[in-house]
Amino acid sequence: MLTAVAATLRFPEGFLWGSATSSHQVEGNNRNNDWWAWEKRSGAIRDGEISGAAAGWWEGRAEEDLSTAAELGQNAHRLSLEWSRLEPEPGIWDEAAFDRYARMFAHAKSQNLTLMVTLNHFTLPRWAAGSRGWLDEDLPRRLGAFATRCVERLGDYVDLWATINEPNILAFFAYGQTRWPPGCGRFSAFRRALIGLLQAHVEAYRAIHRAKPGSKVGLVLNVPCFEPARPVWWDRGLSVAHDWTIAGSILNALRTGKLPAPFSLRRRRVTGLDATYEWIGINYYGRYAVQFDPRAATTAFSRYVQQPTTATPWSDWGQPYAPGLTHQLMRLRDLDVPVYVTENGLFDNDDRARPAFIHEHVQAVHAAIERGVDVRGYFHWSLVDNFEWAEGWSTRFGLLELERQTGARRLRSSAGTYASICRANAVPAGAYSRSDP
């Protein structure tokens, strides 16, 4: 049931309202990274398509889309750099590629957009991926060198740096499972990759600050909400285990500098981790109801049974559940740094549920602020339809609908919903909200 918001919910002055994109998903023709090669494997992409020209950003459509974002009242944008473009061979830099990013960033600044730039959003150059990827113990150092070069060339445009997007999800899908490259499918690889990614974050953080002291650097985590499907101890225990494995252990490590079990029986110290962030970003999509299943040995004897859910046969983004976003933001309060919602969106090809989803989740952010969480911004995923990794083009998240054959854009209804919030820096009284979970 939908109910009206009783009073206008105003946000703090200077609050960032933006949307998010990532390089491989929108630029097009990133031929030199591990995902371009992975897409060619039979069965790797659910709809059988490849990223191809993507949303055409590299060839000039970025400026158009960023201008549209500003026209819609957004004052910020989150995007990423493509490592394989900028360093196509170890230690070899493509200055023309840096110049293209500089033009893109300069245009964003001309539109008065605050820029949050992610150094690494899932992809690796082929030379860095090889057969080991983030299992290579030298890769954290190389990310640090990449960070140094990026700050030297582009740092004057960037307001907020994110080192790595969702190290927890990348390590899980690419190393613990076989869905993303390199497809290791072992818990031991999951553990080692996660440790490597956190070490890479530390190296990148230090490199950014050496190159430009005073930079604001953060880490972006995916923090879904896990709850027991039934009020029985085995479901409760499994939901806690899922949360700890995906998110809780990393949040603990950010506080203590030590990565706990199940990733290290001796509480492995990741040197400097607890002092390497001026802000934290969270990506949140939904709630998972965890149920014990003795037949599901490959998924820790559990499965997700929430209904309704936003899912395909391959991917499950969970049940849209705005109170879960408030809860997850509350968990970050004791880190004592500003927090950004760096991704929040809905797979909704018809755009029927997305307007209400936006209202509900923005209200959830406001609720967290009222409870003392220092939330500084909200970035909707995504600005424009893009290549959604192993799902391909079949799952649409954009405020802008993309017609792939022609590249034409069309504003969805949800773009207008979000624009009204961005322009007012508030959720207006009378806006609708869902009163049931």
N, C-alpha and C positions, 0 to 999 in steps of 0.2 A: 504494500500500500504506500502511496506517496502522500506526504504531508508537507505543508508550507513552512518555511523558516519564519519564525515569529518575529525576529528582529534582524536588522542588518548586522552581519558579522564582519567587522573591519579588521584589516591586517596592519601590522606595524609599518610605519613610513619607511620607504626604501626596500620593501619586500620584493624579492625577485620573482617575476612571473615569466616562465619560459617554456620552451619545448626542447626536446632532445633528438639528436641523430647520432649515428656513428659512421665512420669513414667507409668501411666496406659495404655497408648497407645502402648508402645513398650515392657514393661517388661514381661508381661504375668502372669496369675494366681494370680492377686491381689484380693484374695477371701474375704478380710476383709474390703473392702470399700463399700461405698454406690452405686457406679456404678456397681460393680459385682452383687449386689442384683437387681438393676434396670434393668439390661440386661435380667434378667429372666422373666420379666413381658411381657405378650403377647402384641405385637404391639409396644413395647418401642423402638426397633431397626429396622430401615426401611428394611434392608435386612434379618432380622430374625436371624442373627448370634450374637455371643458373642465375647468378647475380647479373651477368652481362653488363649492360649500360646503366643498370640500377636506376636511380632517380636523376641521373645526368649532372650531378653536382660538379664533377671535375671539369666537364666541358662547358660550364657556365650557368647552369640552372641554380646553383647555390645562392647567388646574389638575388635572384628573383624570389626564391622561397624565404630568404631572410628578410627581404623587404616586406613580403606578405605577413610574416610573423610580427614585424613591427607595426604594420597597419592594423593588425588584430589586437593591438594593445600590449603585446609582450615586450618586456624590457630586458630580456636575457635570453641566451641560447647556450645549450650544452652540445658540443660536438667533439670529435676525436681526430687525431692525426694518424695517418697510415704509415707505419714504420717502413713497410716494404717500398713505398714510393720515395721516401726521404733518404733511406740508406739501402739501396738496392743490392749492394755488395758490402761485406764487412769493411767499415772504415771509409767507404766511398759515398759521398754525399751528392744528392741531386739538387743543385741550386735552383734549377727551374721549378722543381716541385715545391721547394721552400717559397719561391716567389709566388706560386699559385696560391698557397695557403695565405701568404701575406696579403694578397689582393682580396681573398675571401674575408679575412679577418678585418681588413681595413673597411670593407663595405659594411660588415656587421657593426663596427664602431660608428660609421657614418649614420647608421640607423638607430644609434643610441642603445645598442644591445650590449649588456654586460656579458663577457665571454667566459664560460667555464670550458676548459679544454682538457680532454683526457688523452694521456700519452699512449695508452694501450687498451684498446677495446676488442679483445679476443683474438685478433689476427697476429700472425708472425710472418716476417719475411721467410721465404723458403730456405735461405741460408741459415736462419736461426732455428727453423723448425726441425729440419732433418728428420731423423727417426726418434729424436728425444724431446724436442721442444723444451718445455719448462722443467724437464728432468735434467737438463744440462746445467751443471753447477756454475758455469761461467756466464750464463744468460743474465742473471741479475746485474753483474758488472756492465754488460753490454747495454742493458736498458738505462743504466746510469749515464753512460756515455751518450746515448741517444737523447736523454733528457737534457744534458748540458747543451748539446747542439741546438735543440729545439728552443730552449730559453734564450740562447744567444741570438738566434735569428728571429724569433717570434714573440719573445717575452714582453715586449712593449705593448702588445695588443691584448694580452691575457690578464684577466682579473683574478681568476681562480684556476689553479691547476689540480687535476685529478691524476693520480699516478696510474692506477689500474682499475678497470671496470670489473666488478664481480669476480674477484679471484676465487671465491668459494664455488661459484657456479661453473666457471671455466675449468677448475681442477676436477670437479665432479663429472661433468659431461664429457670432457676430453680425455681424462686420465682414469677416473673411476669407472666410467662407462665407455661405450664405443660410438656414441652418436656424433661427436665432434672430433676433428683432427687433434692429435694423431690416433685416437681411438684405442687407447691401451686396454681399458677394461679390467683394471686391477686396483684393489684398495691400496696396495703399497704404492702404486703410481699416483693415485689420488693424494695420498699423504705427502709424498715427496714433492709433487708439483705444487701443492698448497704452500709448503714451506718455502720452496723456491720463489713463488709469487710474492709472498710476504717479505722475503729478503730483497726481492727486486723493488718492492715499494720503498723499503728503507733506502736502498741505493739511489733511487730516483728522487726521493725526498731530499736527501743530502745534496745531490747534484744540482737540483733546482735552487736550493738555498745558497750554494756556493756561487752559482752563476748569477743569481739575482737575489741578494739578501732582502728579507721582508716579504717575499712571495707568500701567498696563502695556498697551502698545499693540503690536499685531502685524499682519502681513500673511499671508493664506492663499493658498498656491499649490497647483495640481494638478501633481504630479510623477510621471508614469507612467514605467515602465521600458521603454526601447526597446533591442532587441538585433537583430543581423543574423540573417536567416532562414537564411543559408548562409555558409560560411567563404570568401566571395569579396569582393574589395575594394569592388565596387559596392554590395553589401548593407551592408557595414560603413560605408561613407561615408554612405549614406542614413540608417542608424540614428543615426549621430552628428548628421546634419543635423536629423532629426526632434527629437532630444533638445534640441539647441541652440535650435531655433526655439520649442519649447514651454516648456522649463524652464531649460536651461543658460544662455541669454543673460540671463534675469532674475536667476538666482542670481549671475551675474557682476556684474550691475548693482547688486545689493544689497551686494556687497563693495566695488565701486569707485565707485559713484555715477554710472557712465556706461553707457548702453545701447548695446551693440555691434551690429555687422552681424548679421543683415540688416536691422535696424530703423533703423540710422543708420550711414552710411558714415564719418562723422566721430566716431564714438563720442560720441553726444549726451549731455551731462550733464543728469541729472534732479536739479536742485539739492536737496541735502539727503537724497537717497534713502539713502545709505549710513549715515545716522545717525538713521533714522526707524523703529526697531523695537526693542522690548525682548524680543520673542520672535518666532518664525516658526512658522506652521502649515503642515502639508502634508496634502493629500488624495491618497490612493493607492488605486487599484483593481486594477491588474494590469500585465501585461507584454505588449508588442507585438513580434512578429517582423516585421521590415521586409524586404521583398523588392522588388528592382527589377522594374518592369513597363513596358516601352516604350509600352504602350497606355494607360497611366494618366496622361495629361498633366495632368488636373485635380487630381491628388493627388501632384504632384511626381515623377511616373514611379515610383511605389511603391505598394505595398499591404500590408496586414497579413494574415499567413497563419498565425498561431499557432493550434494546435489542441491541446486544446479551447480554446474561447473563450467569453466571456460576451457575447453579441451578439444584436441584432435586425437586421432589414434596414436600420435607420436608424442605430443606435448600437452601438458596440463598446467595452465596458469592459475589454477585454483578457483575458488568461489569468490566473486567480488564481495568484499566485506570491509567496509570503511572503518568500523571500530578497530579492526586489526591494525590499521595504519596508525591510529592514535596509540595503541598499545605498544607497537614497535618503536615509535618515536620516544615514548616514555622510557624505554629501556636504555636510550642513549643519553639521558639527562645527566647521569653521573660521570660521563666522559668530560663534561665541563668545557665543551667547544661548540661553536655553531653547527647546526645540522641543516642539511638540504635534502629535500625529497628530489632525487636526481632522475628517477623514472617512476611514473605511475600511469598506467593506461589499460586499455581494454581491447582485446581481439574481438571486433564487432564489425563484420564486413558490411552490414546494412545500416550501421550508425543509429540503431534504434535505442540501444541501452546506454551508449556512451554519454549523452548529455546528462542523464541522471547520475551516472558513475562519476563524472567530473564534479558535479555539485556535492555529492556525498563525500568524496575523498578530500575535497578542499575544506569542507566543514570539519572533517576528521583532523586535518592539519591545524585548523583554528582551535579545536578542542585541546590539542597537545600544547599549543602556545599558551592557552589559558591555564594549563596545569604546570607551567613553568619551563617547558622545553624551548630552547633558543633556536627555533626554526627560522631560517633566513630566506628560504625560497622554495618554490615548487616548479618542477619541470615535467610537463606532460610528455609521455611517450606515445606517439612521436609526432613530429611536425608534419611529415609526409609519409605516405605508404612506402615501405621499403622491403628489401630482401630479408626475410625473417629467418636467417640461418637454416637449420635443417628442415624448416617448414617451407622454405622457398617464398613464393609470392602469394600463397593461398590464404595467408592470415594478415588482415589489414588492421593497422593500429593508428593510421594517420588522421590528423585534423584536416589535412588536404588529401583528397582522393587522387590517385595517380592513374592515368590511363597509359598503360605501358607501351602500347604500340606507337602512340603519338607523342607521349610525354606531357600531355595536357593535364592541368590541375583543375580541381573543382573543390570549392569550399564545402565541407560537410556541415550539417546542422550543429554538430558538436563544436566546430570552430567558432560559431557565433556564441554558443553557450560560454565557452572559455573566454572569449573576447570580452564579454560583459563583466566577467569577474576581474580580468586583468585591468581593464580601463577604470573600474571603480575601486580597485584594491580592496574588494569586499565581496561577500556573497550577499546580494540584496534581499531584503525582507520579501517574503512571498515566493522565493525560489523553492523548488520542490526538492524533497529529500525522501528517501525510503525509510519507513519506520520499522520494518521488519528486516531480519538478517538476510 
